[in-house]
Amino acid sequence: MTAPPGSPPHPDQEPPPEPVPIPLPDPVPGAVPGPVLRRGGALGAGRGGPANHAFIPPSAGGWAGVAVTEWELRGEVFADAHAHVELNYVLEGELHVTCDGVTVRGVVGDLIEVPAGRVGTYAAPGYARMLAVYGPNPDGVPGRVLGFAPYPHD
């Protein structure tokens, strides 16, 4: 039996250990101080592709960190190619991704990776909402939209 909070420990119990201080490294030069809150927003029309909202938009000149976008498919298929790795975390619905002739089906809570330099085809038979994280693209190699169409229901 444990003692109520704030009371001295029972004589047969060891006192709790003192917290161990965690050494923190010096800040990275040029880093943004503190946490940065990036608010979500309504998904807007994509440029030749699905509706999306960029929390951290990809830069035309390239980026050393990550780009983060929320996007959705509503009974649609979208294909693109890009120089950077792309990770898609399924927030809602079901997402089918084909790359190099292999198709995987992701549902809520799944993370699907399309390797850098590959073509990814993303399909939602119904609805799918994802959080996409693009890996670094320091040279700013532009991605290419290869297709955007309704899902081919039989």
N, C-alpha and C positions, 0 to 999 in steps of 0.2 A: 504494500500500500504506500502510495506517495503522499507527501505532505502537501497541504494546500499551498497555492502560490503565495510567496511572500513570507512563509513561515520557515523557521530554521529546519535544516534537514534532520531526519531521525538520527540518533547517535550511531546506528549501525550502517548508515548510508554514507557514501563518499560525497563530499560537496561537488557541485558541477565544476567542470574545468573552466578556467578563465578563457575568454575568447582570444583566439590567436589573431594578431594584426596581420592583414594581408598587405604585403608591399606592393605599391602601385608604381608602374613605370612612369617616367617623365612623359608629358604629352608629346605627340608627334608634331614636329614643326609644321606649321601651316594648317593643322587640323582645325575644323570647326569646333569651338568649345561647347561642351554640354550636349545634351540630347537635342535632336531636331524633330519636331512634330510635323508630319506631312499629312495634311487632311485629305480624306477621300472626297470624291465628288461624283457628280452624275457622269455616267459613261457617255462620251461624245462619239460622233461618227468618226470612224477610222478613215485614213487616207487609202482608199481602195481595198479596205479590209474591214474586220469586225469592230464593233463599238469598244472603246477603251478609255481609260483614264490613267495618265502617267503620274505616279507619285514622285519618281526620280526619272525624268525623261532622258532618253538617249540623246547624246549631242552629235550633231552632224560632223563635228571636228574630231570625234572620238571621246572615249572616257576610260579612265584608269580603274574606277571602282565598279559599281553595278548600276544598272538601270532597272527600275521596278514599275510594273504596269499591272493594273487590273483590267481584265477584258472578258468578253462573253461571246458565245455563239448561240444562236437561237435557230436550231434546225438548219445549220449551215456547215460548210466545209471551207477551210482556209489553208492555203499552202504558201510557205515562204522559205527563203534561204538566207543565211546570215553567217558572218565570220566568227561570231561569238557563240558560246554555249548558251542555251536557253533552258531554264527550269520553269515548269508550270505546276503550281500547287492547286489542286482542284478544290474550290470552295463550295460549289454547288453543282449538282447534276452529274453527268457522265461525259467523259472526253475520250475519244479514240485518237491516238497519235500513231502515224506511220512514218518510219524513217528507215532507209536502207532495206526496204521490203519487209520490215517487221512491224506489226501493229500491236499496240498494247491498249488496254481499256483501263482508264483511271476513273475512280469514283471519289467522293468526298474524303479528304484526308490523304490522298495519294499525291506523290510528286513524280513528274515525268520529265526526263532529261532528253533534249535533242543536242547531240554533240556539235561543237563548232564546225563550220564548213559544210554542214549537211542540209538537205531539204527536209523540212518537217511538214506533214499534212495533218491538220487538226480537224476533227469532225465531231459534231454533236447531233445525234439523232433527234434529240429534244432540246434541252437547255443545258448549258455548261457555263460556269463562271470560274475564272482562274486568276491567280496572282502569278504573274510572270516575272522572273528575275533573269536579266541578261548579264552574262559575265563580261569582263573587260573587253573593250574594243579600242585600244589606244590609237590605232591608225585611222579610226573612223570609217572603216570599210562599210559601205552602205548595204543594207539588206535589200532583198528583192521580193516583192509580192508576186507569186506565181499563179494565184487563182483564188477566187472567192465566189461561192455559189450556194444555192439551196442544197440541203442534204438530199441525196437521191433515195427517197423512200420507194420501196418496191410496190 
